[in-house]
Amino acid sequence: MMFMSLVDVILSRRSIRRYEQKEIPKDVLDKILEAGRQAPSAANRQPWHFIVITDYEIKKELSKGLVNRHIKNSTFTVVGCAYTGLGHIGTRKWSIVGTSIALQNMVIAAWAMGVGSCWIGDFRENKVKQLLNIPDKWKVVALISFGHPAEKPEAKKRKRIKEIVGFNKF
């Protein structure tokens, strides 16, 4: 296995929508989930819950959208949920941000170990919550499909730094 620097991992990561039908070892899955667990959160509330979907029928049901059909062919898909119920004021305000950070940690850790992923925003939250028995006080932030890449997408054009960064003012 070849190891890259963290910056190289981040800069080389691409969204993967085609996966090899190949298992991901349990220790690799465990490291991906641990990377999410170790993410920072406001007041260390850790306002997240992750559902790992490996069942083909559930993945098939989750893939009934316009741009998420690749879910069914993923090795697994993580459904990231943020707690939005009553509690510490920071929990509600920052739970979606914290959950997003945790999910991105998983994506980066996966790529560093040769596992591809794709963030998915094409889902009907009510249907996902019903299918997976997610309680009312939880929001589905995103779904992320994972698997061994069966494609090597080229880098997409990015805006120049000076178009997106200001120093000391907008």
Biotite code that builds the C-alpha atoms (Angstrom):
import biotite.structure as struc

atoms = struc.array([
    struc.Atom([0.000, 0.000, 0.000], chain_id="A", res_id=1, res_name="MET", atom_name="CA", element="C"),
    struc.Atom([1.355, 3.436, -0.932], chain_id="A", res_id=2, res_name="MET", atom_name="CA", element="C"),
    struc.Atom([1.007, 6.249, 1.580], chain_id="A", res_id=3, res_name="PHE", atom_name="CA", element="C"),
    struc.Atom([0.548, 9.908, 0.663], chain_id="A", res_id=4, res_name="MET", atom_name="CA", element="C"),
    struc.Atom([0.971, 13.019, 2.751], chain_id="A", res_id=5, res_name="SER", atom_name="CA", element="C"),
    struc.Atom([-2.286, 14.355, 4.163], chain_id="A", res_id=6, res_name="LEU", atom_name="CA", element="C"),
    struc.Atom([-2.194, 17.334, 1.805], chain_id="A", res_id=7, res_name="VAL", atom_name="CA", element="C"),
    struc.Atom([-1.685, 14.984, -1.166], chain_id="A", res_id=8, res_name="ASP", atom_name="CA", element="C"),
    struc.Atom([-4.647, 12.913, 0.005], chain_id="A", res_id=9, res_name="VAL", atom_name="CA", element="C"),
    struc.Atom([-6.876, 15.989, 0.188], chain_id="A", res_id=10, res_name="ILE", atom_name="CA", element="C"),
    struc.Atom([-5.714, 17.415, -3.148], chain_id="A", res_id=11, res_name="LEU", atom_name="CA", element="C"),
    struc.Atom([-6.020, 14.104, -5.023], chain_id="A", res_id=12, res_name="SER", atom_name="CA", element="C"),
    struc.Atom([-9.417, 13.026, -3.680], chain_id="A", res_id=13, res_name="ARG", atom_name="CA", element="C"),
    struc.Atom([-12.192, 12.711, -6.277], chain_id="A", res_id=14, res_name="ARG", atom_name="CA", element="C"),
    struc.Atom([-15.851, 11.740, -6.083], chain_id="A", res_id=15, res_name="SER", atom_name="CA", element="C"),
    struc.Atom([-16.184, 8.092, -7.073], chain_id="A", res_id=16, res_name="ILE", atom_name="CA", element="C"),
    struc.Atom([-19.467, 6.859, -8.524], chain_id="A", res_id=17, res_name="ARG", atom_name="CA", element="C"),
    struc.Atom([-18.364, 3.472, -9.887], chain_id="A", res_id=18, res_name="ARG", atom_name="CA", element="C"),
    struc.Atom([-17.159, 0.817, -7.513], chain_id="A", res_id=19, res_name="TYR", atom_name="CA", element="C"),
    struc.Atom([-15.518, -2.573, -7.860], chain_id="A", res_id=20, res_name="GLU", atom_name="CA", element="C"),
    struc.Atom([-17.559, -5.377, -6.342], chain_id="A", res_id=21, res_name="GLN", atom_name="CA", element="C"),
    struc.Atom([-14.944, -6.049, -3.715], chain_id="A", res_id=22, res_name="LYS", atom_name="CA", element="C"),
    struc.Atom([-15.206, -6.148, 0.065], chain_id="A", res_id=23, res_name="GLU", atom_name="CA", element="C"),
    struc.Atom([-13.564, -3.587, 2.283], chain_id="A", res_id=24, res_name="ILE", atom_name="CA", element="C"),
    struc.Atom([-11.729, -5.244, 5.182], chain_id="A", res_id=25, res_name="PRO", atom_name="CA", element="C"),
    struc.Atom([-13.280, -4.717, 8.608], chain_id="A", res_id=26, res_name="LYS", atom_name="CA", element="C"),
    struc.Atom([-10.160, -3.008, 9.966], chain_id="A", res_id=27, res_name="ASP", atom_name="CA", element="C"),
    struc.Atom([-10.342, -0.447, 7.121], chain_id="A", res_id=28, res_name="VAL", atom_name="CA", element="C"),
    struc.Atom([-14.047, 0.180, 7.777], chain_id="A", res_id=29, res_name="LEU", atom_name="CA", element="C"),
    struc.Atom([-13.272, 0.538, 11.492], chain_id="A", res_id=30, res_name="ASP", atom_name="CA", element="C"),
    struc.Atom([-10.580, 3.151, 10.755], chain_id="A", res_id=31, res_name="LYS", atom_name="CA", element="C"),
    struc.Atom([-12.951, 5.101, 8.509], chain_id="A", res_id=32, res_name="ILE", atom_name="CA", element="C"),
    struc.Atom([-15.587, 5.169, 11.263], chain_id="A", res_id=33, res_name="LEU", atom_name="CA", element="C"),
    struc.Atom([-12.966, 6.043, 13.887], chain_id="A", res_id=34, res_name="GLU", atom_name="CA", element="C"),
    struc.Atom([-11.868, 9.020, 11.774], chain_id="A", res_id=35, res_name="ALA", atom_name="CA", element="C"),
    struc.Atom([-15.462, 10.275, 11.974], chain_id="A", res_id=36, res_name="GLY", atom_name="CA", element="C"),
    struc.Atom([-15.674, 9.637, 15.693], chain_id="A", res_id=37, res_name="ARG", atom_name="CA", element="C"),
    struc.Atom([-12.530, 11.668, 16.322], chain_id="A", res_id=38, res_name="GLN", atom_name="CA", element="C"),
    struc.Atom([-13.866, 14.791, 14.571], chain_id="A", res_id=39, res_name="ALA", atom_name="CA", element="C"),
    struc.Atom([-14.120, 18.003, 16.557], chain_id="A", res_id=40, res_name="PRO", atom_name="CA", element="C"),
    struc.Atom([-17.550, 19.292, 17.581], chain_id="A", res_id=41, res_name="SER", atom_name="CA", element="C"),
    struc.Atom([-18.892, 22.332, 19.436], chain_id="A", res_id=42, res_name="ALA", atom_name="CA", element="C"),
    struc.Atom([-18.423, 21.821, 23.184], chain_id="A", res_id=43, res_name="ALA", atom_name="CA", element="C"),
    struc.Atom([-17.389, 18.232, 22.322], chain_id="A", res_id=44, res_name="ASN", atom_name="CA", element="C"),
    struc.Atom([-21.093, 17.307, 22.118], chain_id="A", res_id=45, res_name="ARG", atom_name="CA", element="C"),
    struc.Atom([-20.475, 14.828, 19.281], chain_id="A", res_id=46, res_name="GLN", atom_name="CA", element="C"),
    struc.Atom([-24.038, 15.363, 18.016], chain_id="A", res_id=47, res_name="PRO", atom_name="CA", element="C"),
    struc.Atom([-23.910, 12.676, 15.353], chain_id="A", res_id=48, res_name="TRP", atom_name="CA", element="C"),
    struc.Atom([-25.070, 9.182, 14.641], chain_id="A", res_id=49, res_name="HIS", atom_name="CA", element="C"),
    struc.Atom([-23.891, 7.187, 11.626], chain_id="A", res_id=50, res_name="PHE", atom_name="CA", element="C"),
    struc.Atom([-25.803, 4.343, 10.013], chain_id="A", res_id=51, res_name="ILE", atom_name="CA", element="C"),
    struc.Atom([-23.639, 2.012, 7.938], chain_id="A", res_id=52, res_name="VAL", atom_name="CA", element="C"),
    struc.Atom([-25.709, 0.444, 5.175], chain_id="A", res_id=53, res_name="ILE", atom_name="CA", element="C"),
    struc.Atom([-24.369, -2.815, 3.734], chain_id="A", res_id=54, res_name="THR", atom_name="CA", element="C"),
    struc.Atom([-27.681, -4.501, 2.846], chain_id="A", res_id=55, res_name="ASP", atom_name="CA", element="C"),
    struc.Atom([-28.196, -4.435, -0.937], chain_id="A", res_id=56, res_name="TYR", atom_name="CA", element="C"),
    struc.Atom([-31.979, -4.018, -0.720], chain_id="A", res_id=57, res_name="GLU", atom_name="CA", element="C"),
    struc.Atom([-31.663, -0.962, 1.529], chain_id="A", res_id=58, res_name="ILE", atom_name="CA", element="C"),
    struc.Atom([-28.942, 0.521, -0.705], chain_id="A", res_id=59, res_name="LYS", atom_name="CA", element="C"),
    struc.Atom([-31.200, -0.113, -3.711], chain_id="A", res_id=60, res_name="LYS", atom_name="CA", element="C"),
    struc.Atom([-34.057, 1.718, -1.994], chain_id="A", res_id=61, res_name="GLU", atom_name="CA", element="C"),
    struc.Atom([-31.774, 4.647, -1.132], chain_id="A", res_id=62, res_name="LEU", atom_name="CA", element="C"),
    struc.Atom([-30.582, 4.873, -4.752], chain_id="A", res_id=63, res_name="SER", atom_name="CA", element="C"),
    struc.Atom([-33.967, 5.810, -6.218], chain_id="A", res_id=64, res_name="LYS", atom_name="CA", element="C"),
    struc.Atom([-33.022, 9.356, -7.213], chain_id="A", res_id=65, res_name="GLY", atom_name="CA", element="C"),
    struc.Atom([-31.725, 11.203, -10.209], chain_id="A", res_id=66, res_name="LEU", atom_name="CA", element="C"),
    struc.Atom([-28.029, 11.358, -9.334], chain_id="A", res_id=67, res_name="VAL", atom_name="CA", element="C"),
    struc.Atom([-27.586, 8.773, -6.587], chain_id="A", res_id=68, res_name="ASN", atom_name="CA", element="C"),
    struc.Atom([-28.012, 5.477, -8.421], chain_id="A", res_id=69, res_name="ARG", atom_name="CA", element="C"),
    struc.Atom([-24.438, 4.465, -7.589], chain_id="A", res_id=70, res_name="HIS", atom_name="CA", element="C"),
    struc.Atom([-25.430, 3.902, -3.931], chain_id="A", res_id=71, res_name="ILE", atom_name="CA", element="C"),
    struc.Atom([-26.686, 0.402, -4.754], chain_id="A", res_id=72, res_name="LYS", atom_name="CA", element="C"),
    struc.Atom([-23.259, -0.628, -6.073], chain_id="A", res_id=73, res_name="ASN", atom_name="CA", element="C"),
    struc.Atom([-21.267, 0.806, -3.171], chain_id="A", res_id=74, res_name="SER", atom_name="CA", element="C"),
    struc.Atom([-19.647, -1.565, -0.699], chain_id="A", res_id=75, res_name="THR", atom_name="CA", element="C"),
    struc.Atom([-21.334, 0.436, 2.028], chain_id="A", res_id=76, res_name="PHE", atom_name="CA", element="C"),
    struc.Atom([-23.058, 3.776, 2.429], chain_id="A", res_id=77, res_name="THR", atom_name="CA", element="C"),
    struc.Atom([-22.950, 5.918, 5.547], chain_id="A", res_id=78, res_name="VAL", atom_name="CA", element="C"),
    struc.Atom([-26.008, 7.935, 6.502], chain_id="A", res_id=79, res_name="VAL", atom_name="CA", element="C"),
    struc.Atom([-24.843, 10.839, 8.651], chain_id="A", res_id=80, res_name="GLY", atom_name="CA", element="C"),
    struc.Atom([-27.415, 12.163, 11.119], chain_id="A", res_id=81, res_name="CYS", atom_name="CA", element="C"),
    struc.Atom([-27.183, 15.262, 13.327], chain_id="A", res_id=82, res_name="ALA", atom_name="CA", element="C"),
    struc.Atom([-29.070, 15.694, 16.597], chain_id="A", res_id=83, res_name="TYR", atom_name="CA", element="C"),
    struc.Atom([-31.329, 18.748, 16.340], chain_id="A", res_id=84, res_name="THR", atom_name="CA", element="C"),
    struc.Atom([-33.493, 18.255, 19.445], chain_id="A", res_id=85, res_name="GLY", atom_name="CA", element="C"),
    struc.Atom([-33.522, 20.307, 22.603], chain_id="A", res_id=86, res_name="LEU", atom_name="CA", element="C"),
    struc.Atom([-30.353, 20.612, 24.578], chain_id="A", res_id=87, res_name="GLY", atom_name="CA", element="C"),
    struc.Atom([-27.349, 22.847, 24.801], chain_id="A", res_id=88, res_name="HIS", atom_name="CA", element="C"),
    struc.Atom([-27.867, 25.810, 22.445], chain_id="A", res_id=89, res_name="ILE", atom_name="CA", element="C"),
    struc.Atom([-24.688, 24.945, 20.533], chain_id="A", res_id=90, res_name="GLY", atom_name="CA", element="C"),
    struc.Atom([-25.969, 21.442, 19.848], chain_id="A", res_id=91, res_name="THR", atom_name="CA", element="C"),
    struc.Atom([-28.762, 22.584, 17.561], chain_id="A", res_id=92, res_name="ARG", atom_name="CA", element="C"),
    struc.Atom([-26.839, 25.406, 15.920], chain_id="A", res_id=93, res_name="LYS", atom_name="CA", element="C"),
    struc.Atom([-23.637, 23.470, 15.252], chain_id="A", res_id=94, res_name="TRP", atom_name="CA", element="C"),
    struc.Atom([-24.730, 19.839, 15.009], chain_id="A", res_id=95, res_name="SER", atom_name="CA", element="C"),
    struc.Atom([-25.010, 19.880, 11.215], chain_id="A", res_id=96, res_name="ILE", atom_name="CA", element="C"),
    struc.Atom([-21.571, 21.485, 10.909], chain_id="A", res_id=97, res_name="VAL", atom_name="CA", element="C"),
    struc.Atom([-20.036, 18.980, 13.335], chain_id="A", res_id=98, res_name="GLY", atom_name="CA", element="C"),
    struc.Atom([-21.629, 16.032, 11.553], chain_id="A", res_id=99, res_name="THR", atom_name="CA", element="C"),
    struc.Atom([-20.350, 17.348, 8.209], chain_id="A", res_id=100, res_name="SER", atom_name="CA", element="C"),
    struc.Atom([-16.826, 17.606, 9.618], chain_id="A", res_id=101, res_name="ILE", atom_name="CA", element="C"),
    struc.Atom([-17.057, 14.012, 10.898], chain_id="A", res_id=102, res_name="ALA", atom_name="CA", element="C"),
    struc.Atom([-18.272, 12.780, 7.502], chain_id="A", res_id=103, res_name="LEU", atom_name="CA", element="C"),
    struc.Atom([-15.449, 14.599, 5.724], chain_id="A", res_id=104, res_name="GLN", atom_name="CA", element="C"),
    struc.Atom([-12.953, 12.986, 8.115], chain_id="A", res_id=105, res_name="ASN", atom_name="CA", element="C"),
    struc.Atom([-14.333, 9.619, 6.975], chain_id="A", res_id=106, res_name="MET", atom_name="CA", element="C"),
    struc.Atom([-14.020, 10.584, 3.300], chain_id="A", res_id=107, res_name="VAL", atom_name="CA", element="C"),
    struc.Atom([-10.389, 11.694, 3.701], chain_id="A", res_id=108, res_name="ILE", atom_name="CA", element="C"),
    struc.Atom([-9.429, 8.643, 5.788], chain_id="A", res_id=109, res_name="ALA", atom_name="CA", element="C"),
    struc.Atom([-11.049, 6.350, 3.225], chain_id="A", res_id=110, res_name="ALA", atom_name="CA", element="C"),
    struc.Atom([-9.185, 7.937, 0.311], chain_id="A", res_id=111, res_name="TRP", atom_name="CA", element="C"),
    struc.Atom([-5.888, 7.642, 2.198], chain_id="A", res_id=112, res_name="ALA", atom_name="CA", element="C"),
    struc.Atom([-6.540, 3.873, 2.403], chain_id="A", res_id=113, res_name="MET", atom_name="CA", element="C"),
    struc.Atom([-7.549, 3.487, -1.261], chain_id="A", res_id=114, res_name="GLY", atom_name="CA", element="C"),
    struc.Atom([-11.312, 3.595, -0.694], chain_id="A", res_id=115, res_name="VAL", atom_name="CA", element="C"),
    struc.Atom([-13.346, 5.980, -2.825], chain_id="A", res_id=116, res_name="GLY", atom_name="CA", element="C"),
    struc.Atom([-16.469, 7.842, -1.808], chain_id="A", res_id=117, res_name="SER", atom_name="CA", element="C"),
    struc.Atom([-19.120, 10.246, -3.002], chain_id="A", res_id=118, res_name="CYS", atom_name="CA", element="C"),
    struc.Atom([-21.148, 12.755, -1.001], chain_id="A", res_id=119, res_name="TRP", atom_name="CA", element="C"),
    struc.Atom([-24.852, 12.401, -1.789], chain_id="A", res_id=120, res_name="ILE", atom_name="CA", element="C"),
    struc.Atom([-27.411, 15.132, -1.287], chain_id="A", res_id=121, res_name="GLY", atom_name="CA", element="C"),
    struc.Atom([-30.039, 13.598, -3.575], chain_id="A", res_id=122, res_name="ASP", atom_name="CA", element="C"),
    struc.Atom([-32.358, 12.000, -1.041], chain_id="A", res_id=123, res_name="PHE", atom_name="CA", element="C"),
    struc.Atom([-35.827, 12.502, 0.410], chain_id="A", res_id=124, res_name="ARG", atom_name="CA", element="C"),
    struc.Atom([-35.180, 12.972, 4.103], chain_id="A", res_id=125, res_name="GLU", atom_name="CA", element="C"),
    struc.Atom([-38.612, 11.764, 5.222], chain_id="A", res_id=126, res_name="ASN", atom_name="CA", element="C"),
    struc.Atom([-38.259, 8.545, 3.212], chain_id="A", res_id=127, res_name="LYS", atom_name="CA", element="C"),
    struc.Atom([-34.731, 7.924, 4.528], chain_id="A", res_id=128, res_name="VAL", atom_name="CA", element="C"),
    struc.Atom([-35.847, 8.551, 8.107], chain_id="A", res_id=129, res_name="LYS", atom_name="CA", element="C"),
    struc.Atom([-38.780, 6.171, 7.728], chain_id="A", res_id=130, res_name="GLN", atom_name="CA", element="C"),
    struc.Atom([-36.726, 3.453, 6.005], chain_id="A", res_id=131, res_name="LEU", atom_name="CA", element="C"),
    struc.Atom([-33.973, 3.565, 8.654], chain_id="A", res_id=132, res_name="LEU", atom_name="CA", element="C"),
    struc.Atom([-36.105, 4.308, 11.746], chain_id="A", res_id=133, res_name="ASN", atom_name="CA", element="C"),
    struc.Atom([-34.377, 7.635, 12.395], chain_id="A", res_id=134, res_name="ILE", atom_name="CA", element="C"),
    struc.Atom([-36.043, 9.538, 15.286], chain_id="A", res_id=135, res_name="PRO", atom_name="CA", element="C"),
    struc.Atom([-37.687, 12.924, 14.744], chain_id="A", res_id=136, res_name="ASP", atom_name="CA", element="C"),
    struc.Atom([-35.031, 14.903, 16.615], chain_id="A", res_id=137, res_name="LYS", atom_name="CA", element="C"),
    struc.Atom([-32.359, 13.837, 14.132], chain_id="A", res_id=138, res_name="TRP", atom_name="CA", element="C"),
    struc.Atom([-31.648, 15.407, 10.711], chain_id="A", res_id=139, res_name="LYS", atom_name="CA", element="C"),
    struc.Atom([-30.159, 13.449, 7.821], chain_id="A", res_id=140, res_name="VAL", atom_name="CA", element="C"),
    struc.Atom([-27.202, 15.606, 6.781], chain_id="A", res_id=141, res_name="VAL", atom_name="CA", element="C"),
    struc.Atom([-25.855, 13.514, 3.907], chain_id="A", res_id=142, res_name="ALA", atom_name="CA", element="C"),
    struc.Atom([-25.336, 10.029, 2.556], chain_id="A", res_id=143, res_name="LEU", atom_name="CA", element="C"),
    struc.Atom([-21.847, 8.972, 1.506], chain_id="A", res_id=144, res_name="ILE", atom_name="CA", element="C"),
    struc.Atom([-21.219, 5.927, -0.655], chain_id="A", res_id=145, res_name="SER", atom_name="CA", element="C"),
    struc.Atom([-17.917, 4.065, -0.224], chain_id="A", res_id=146, res_name="PHE", atom_name="CA", element="C"),
    struc.Atom([-16.102, 1.372, -2.187], chain_id="A", res_id=147, res_name="GLY", atom_name="CA", element="C"),
    struc.Atom([-12.987, 0.466, -4.128], chain_id="A", res_id=148, res_name="HIS", atom_name="CA", element="C"),
    struc.Atom([-12.812, 2.817, -7.130], chain_id="A", res_id=149, res_name="PRO", atom_name="CA", element="C"),
    struc.Atom([-13.617, 1.359, -10.540], chain_id="A", res_id=150, res_name="ALA", atom_name="CA", element="C"),
    struc.Atom([-12.824, 4.706, -12.188], chain_id="A", res_id=151, res_name="GLU", atom_name="CA", element="C"),
    struc.Atom([-10.196, 7.471, -12.055], chain_id="A", res_id=152, res_name="LYS", atom_name="CA", element="C"),
    struc.Atom([-11.981, 10.781, -12.578], chain_id="A", res_id=153, res_name="PRO", atom_name="CA", element="C"),
    struc.Atom([-9.897, 13.716, -13.798], chain_id="A", res_id=154, res_name="GLU", atom_name="CA", element="C"),
    struc.Atom([-9.601, 16.799, -11.635], chain_id="A", res_id=155, res_name="ALA", atom_name="CA", element="C"),
    struc.Atom([-12.382, 19.295, -12.306], chain_id="A", res_id=156, res_name="LYS", atom_name="CA", element="C"),
    struc.Atom([-11.690, 22.939, -12.985], chain_id="A", res_id=157, res_name="LYS", atom_name="CA", element="C"),
    struc.Atom([-11.527, 24.942, -9.762], chain_id="A", res_id=158, res_name="ARG", atom_name="CA", element="C"),
    struc.Atom([-11.872, 28.684, -9.177], chain_id="A", res_id=159, res_name="LYS", atom_name="CA", element="C"),
    struc.Atom([-8.621, 30.549, -8.672], chain_id="A", res_id=160, res_name="ARG", atom_name="CA", element="C"),
    struc.Atom([-7.609, 31.306, -5.077], chain_id="A", res_id=161, res_name="ILE", atom_name="CA", element="C"),
    struc.Atom([-8.009, 35.064, -5.583], chain_id="A", res_id=162, res_name="LYS", atom_name="CA", element="C"),
    struc.Atom([-11.642, 34.484, -6.612], chain_id="A", res_id=163, res_name="GLU", atom_name="CA", element="C"),
    struc.Atom([-12.533, 32.760, -3.348], chain_id="A", res_id=164, res_name="ILE", atom_name="CA", element="C"),
    struc.Atom([-10.191, 34.236, -0.727], chain_id="A", res_id=165, res_name="VAL", atom_name="CA", element="C"),
    struc.Atom([-10.012, 37.739, 0.733], chain_id="A", res_id=166, res_name="GLY", atom_name="CA", element="C"),
    struc.Atom([-7.464, 38.950, 3.252], chain_id="A", res_id=167, res_name="PHE", atom_name="CA", element="C"),
    struc.Atom([-8.800, 41.240, 5.977], chain_id="A", res_id=168, res_name="ASN", atom_name="CA", element="C"),
    struc.Atom([-11.929, 42.044, 3.972], chain_id="A", res_id=169, res_name="LYS", atom_name="CA", element="C"),
    struc.Atom([-14.249, 40.372, 1.479], chain_id="A", res_id=170, res_name="PHE", atom_name="CA", element="C"),
])
